[in-house]
Each structure stands twice: as C-alpha cells, then as structure tokens.
Amino acid sequence: MQQKGIWKEVRNIFISRKRWKMLEKRIAALEVQAQSQRIENKILWEFCNSVAYKEKLDLVSYQQLYSPSPDSAEKIRVLIEKIFKFGKHTAN
C-alpha cells in the first residue's frame, strides 16, 4: 500500500516528505562543508610547502628539522602521509 505524495520509499523504509526535505537540506549543507574543508586543506598544504620550499627543503624534512619533539615529529609525519594518501584518493 502506497500513499501518493506523502511518503518516499528508500530501501523499504518510508520517510515523510517533511523529513525527506530536511534530510536533503542537511546533505546539501554537509556537501558545502566538505568542499570548504577541502579548500582549507589545500590552502594549508600549499602554505606549508611554500615555507619548506623557501628553506630549500621538502615538507617532511622541514617538519623533522623544526619539530619541537620526536613524538611530535612522528605524529606529524604520519598525518602528512595520511593526508597525502587521502588526497590521491579524493583527486580521482
């Protein structure tokens, strides 16, 4: 039994029109937020690369040279690797 215009079927789960519209708006807001985060990450990445380039070092070497502690250096190195890998996946 299906009621016209009141319910939308999504994988056998019925959602009211009002709730559906609310979810669509939330998804749109999250998409904007994700795009904004990508832009901020690119800006930070380029800034860090610029600073390292000025010192004639690659980003990892610069970070290791000027890191306040070995633990911090390792954490940042791992994060840089994760960002680099994640960036390759999202660029495709």
Backbone as JSON, one array per atom type, in Angstrom:
{
  "sequence": "MQQKGIWKEVRNIFISRKRWKMLEKRIAALEVQAQSQRIENKILWEFCNSVAYKEKLDLVSYQQLYSPSPDSAEKIRVLIEKIFKFGKHTAN",
  "N": [[0.84, -1.18, 0.0], [0.65, 2.13, -0.97], [0.89, 5.54, -0.34], [0.12, 8.38, -2.18], [2.41, 10.97, -2.82], [2.89, 11.56, -0.12], [4.69, 9.92, 1.15], [8.06, 8.71, 0.7], [9.77, 6.03, -0.69], [12.6, 4.39, 0.47], [14.75, 1.99, 0.17], [12.87, 0.19, 1.29], [12.09, 1.6, 3.53], [9.98, 3.96, 4.84], [9.73, 7.43, 4.54], [8.64, 10.52, 5.67], [7.53, 13.32, 3.68], [8.25, 15.82, 4.7], [10.36, 15.15, 6.45], [12.08, 14.04, 4.55], [12.72, 16.28, 2.96], [14.06, 17.78, 4.9], [16.28, 16.12, 5.36], [17.47, 16.24, 2.82], [18.24, 18.95, 2.76], [20.09, 18.94, 4.85], [22.05, 17.2, 3.87], [22.91, 18.69, 1.67], [24.03, 20.88, 3.02], [26.12, 19.58, 4.36], [27.64, 18.78, 2.16], [28.53, 21.26, 1.22], [30.06, 22.04, 3.41], [32.04, 20.04, 3.39], [33.31, 20.58, 0.95], [34.32, 23.11, 1.52], [36.12, 22.44, 3.55], [37.96, 20.93, 2.08], [39.07, 22.94, 0.48], [40.24, 24.6, 2.44], [42.15, 22.79, 3.43], [43.77, 22.49, 1.16], [44.81, 25.08, 0.96], [46.27, 25.28, 3.38], [48.09, 23.19, 2.96], [49.51, 24.09, 0.68], [50.6, 26.42, 1.75], [52.3, 25.38, 3.77], [54.04, 23.87, 2.15], [55.19, 25.98, 0.72], [56.6, 27.38, 2.71], [58.45, 25.42, 3.46], [59.75, 25.1, 1.0], [60.97, 27.58, 0.7], [63.0, 27.33, 2.54], [64.48, 25.58, 1.19], [63.91, 22.85, 1.45], [62.16, 19.67, 1.49], [58.74, 19.1, 2.49], [58.5, 17.16, 4.59], [61.14, 16.92, 5.51], [61.6, 19.53, 6.41], [59.72, 19.69, 8.47], [60.7, 17.7, 10.22], [63.15, 18.8, 10.9], [62.48, 21.15, 12.3], [60.73, 20.38, 14.3], [59.24, 20.34, 17.59], [59.58, 18.13, 19.29], [60.55, 14.61, 19.29], [58.3, 12.89, 19.38], [56.25, 14.55, 18.5], [57.2, 15.06, 15.94], [56.96, 12.52, 14.77], [54.17, 12.09, 14.9], [53.23, 14.14, 13.24], [54.47, 13.43, 10.85], [53.17, 11.01, 10.25], [50.54, 11.97, 9.98], [50.88, 13.66, 7.75], [51.51, 11.77, 5.79], [49.04, 10.37, 5.75], [47.3, 12.4, 4.89], [48.38, 12.88, 2.38], [47.95, 10.39, 1.09], [45.14, 10.26, 1.29], [44.47, 12.5, -0.21], [45.27, 11.7, -2.77], [43.36, 9.73, -3.28], [40.93, 11.16, -3.24], [41.29, 12.93, -5.28], [40.93, 11.56, -7.6]],
  "CA": [[0.0, 0.0, 0.0], [1.47, 3.33, -1.08], [0.14, 6.78, -0.36], [0.71, 9.27, -3.17], [2.91, 12.29, -2.44], [3.14, 11.77, 1.3], [5.83, 9.1, 1.57], [9.03, 8.28, -0.3], [10.32, 4.74, -0.29], [14.05, 4.28, 0.37], [15.11, 0.65, 0.67], [11.75, -0.33, 2.08], [11.84, 2.44, 4.69], [9.18, 5.09, 4.42], [10.11, 8.69, 5.17], [7.67, 11.56, 5.33], [8.03, 14.36, 2.78], [8.89, 16.85, 5.53], [11.64, 14.59, 6.9], [12.9, 13.88, 3.35], [13.23, 17.61, 2.62], [15.01, 18.13, 5.94], [17.48, 15.35, 5.09], [18.09, 16.8, 1.62], [18.9, 20.19, 3.15], [21.24, 18.59, 5.68], [23.07, 16.65, 2.97], [23.45, 19.82, 0.92], [24.89, 21.64, 3.94], [27.33, 18.79, 4.59], [28.44, 18.85, 0.94], [29.18, 22.58, 1.22], [31.07, 22.0, 4.47], [33.13, 19.18, 2.93], [34.03, 21.33, -0.08], [35.05, 24.17, 2.22], [37.23, 21.79, 4.24], [38.96, 20.59, 1.06], [39.75, 24.18, 0.1], [41.1, 24.98, 3.57], [43.27, 21.85, 3.46], [44.66, 22.84, 0.05], [45.49, 26.32, 1.33], [47.27, 24.94, 4.41], [49.11, 22.35, 2.34], [50.34, 24.95, -0.16], [51.37, 27.3, 2.64], [53.38, 24.59, 4.38], [55.01, 23.59, 1.1], [55.88, 27.23, 0.4], [57.55, 27.64, 3.79], [59.53, 24.43, 3.33], [60.49, 25.4, -0.23], [61.79, 28.75, 0.98], [64.16, 26.83, 3.25], [65.09, 24.6, 0.27], [63.67, 21.51, 1.98], [60.81, 19.16, 1.25], [57.88, 19.33, 3.66], [58.81, 16.23, 5.68], [62.45, 17.29, 6.06], [61.41, 20.78, 7.15], [58.99, 19.36, 9.7], [61.59, 16.96, 11.11], [64.2, 19.7, 11.36], [61.97, 22.17, 13.21], [59.73, 19.84, 15.21], [59.62, 20.57, 18.98], [59.94, 16.89, 19.97], [60.47, 13.44, 18.41], [56.92, 12.4, 19.33], [55.52, 15.46, 17.63], [57.69, 14.83, 14.58], [56.37, 11.28, 14.27], [52.72, 12.3, 14.71], [53.03, 14.98, 12.06], [54.87, 12.64, 9.68], [52.08, 10.07, 9.97], [49.42, 12.75, 9.46], [51.21, 14.11, 6.39], [51.34, 10.6, 4.93], [47.6, 10.1, 5.62], [46.73, 13.45, 4.05], [48.86, 12.66, 1.02], [47.23, 9.22, 0.56], [43.74, 10.63, 1.15], [44.39, 13.44, -1.32], [45.35, 10.93, -4.02], [42.1, 9.02, -3.48], [39.84, 12.08, -3.5], [41.56, 13.65, -6.52], [40.48, 10.73, -8.72]],
  "C": [[0.89, 1.24, 0.0], [0.57, 4.55, -1.16], [0.85, 7.75, -1.29], [1.16, 10.58, -2.54], [3.23, 12.5, -0.97], [4.41, 11.05, 1.73], [6.76, 8.84, 0.4], [9.64, 6.98, 0.2], [11.82, 4.73, -0.55], [14.43, 2.96, 1.0], [14.08, 0.12, 1.66], [11.51, 0.41, 3.39], [11.06, 3.65, 4.19], [9.52, 6.32, 5.24], [9.1, 9.74, 4.74], [8.33, 12.61, 4.44], [8.79, 15.42, 3.56], [10.28, 16.37, 5.97], [12.6, 14.45, 5.72], [13.53, 15.23, 2.95], [14.29, 18.07, 3.62], [16.34, 17.41, 5.71], [18.22, 15.86, 3.86], [18.85, 18.08, 1.94], [20.16, 19.91, 3.97], [22.38, 18.04, 4.83], [23.71, 17.76, 2.16], [24.4, 20.65, 1.78], [26.2, 20.89, 4.21], [28.24, 18.79, 3.36], [29.19, 20.17, 0.85], [30.31, 22.59, 2.25], [32.28, 21.17, 4.03], [33.96, 19.89, 1.86], [34.87, 22.43, 0.55], [36.27, 23.59, 2.93], [38.33, 21.42, 3.25], [39.75, 21.82, 0.65], [40.7, 24.64, 1.2], [42.33, 24.08, 3.64], [44.28, 22.16, 2.35], [45.46, 24.1, 0.37], [46.6, 26.03, 2.34], [48.42, 24.14, 3.82], [50.06, 23.21, 1.5], [51.18, 25.9, 0.68], [52.56, 26.56, 3.25], [54.45, 24.25, 3.35], [55.82, 24.82, 0.74], [56.94, 27.56, 1.44], [58.74, 26.68, 3.67], [60.39, 24.73, 2.1], [61.42, 26.6, -0.04], [63.08, 28.34, 1.69], [64.93, 25.79, 2.43], [65.03, 23.17, 0.83], [62.32, 21.0, 1.51], [60.04, 19.26, 2.56], [58.25, 18.43, 4.84], [60.15, 16.59, 6.32], [62.35, 18.55, 6.9], [60.75, 20.5, 8.5], [59.89, 18.65, 10.69], [62.67, 17.87, 11.71], [63.71, 20.65, 12.45], [60.92, 21.68, 14.2], [60.18, 20.01, 16.67], [60.04, 19.3, 19.73], [59.86, 15.71, 19.0], [59.05, 12.88, 18.28], [56.07, 13.26, 18.39], [55.91, 15.25, 16.18], [57.04, 13.58, 13.98], [54.88, 11.43, 14.01], [52.46, 13.1, 13.44], [53.4, 14.21, 10.8], [53.76, 11.68, 9.27], [50.87, 10.81, 9.39], [49.67, 13.23, 8.03], [51.05, 12.96, 5.41], [49.86, 10.3, 4.69], [46.95, 11.13, 4.71], [47.12, 13.22, 2.6], [48.11, 11.5, 0.36], [45.76, 9.56, 0.33], [43.54, 11.58, -0.04], [44.46, 12.75, -2.66], [44.01, 10.26, -4.32], [40.97, 9.98, -3.85], [40.05, 12.85, -4.79], [41.05, 12.89, -7.71], [39.01, 10.73, -8.89]]
}
